[in-house]
């Protein structure tokens, strides 16, 4: 356990940040899962709206420094690629 007041404060700060980061990452996973589930359905407009929502969530996390900008770009690219593939088939 920490001995100094400053070390105790850093522990408290780190825990707050960890909880906040966890919450945002969970939100990203949920919106991406919703989007991927909507791809299986016939309504492509709904899938497009959910893609926009997922991209917005990823961008917010990137701007706050939760995920790296290249990781965000890779995720967004892969999500868009899946929508394009579904639209070409159907």
Secondary structure, DSSP 4 states (H G I P E B T S, - for coil): ---SHHHHHHHHHHHHHHHHHHHHHHHHHHHHHHHHHHHTSS-HHHHHHHHHHHHHHHHHHHHTTSS-HHHHHHHHHHHHHHHHHHHHH-
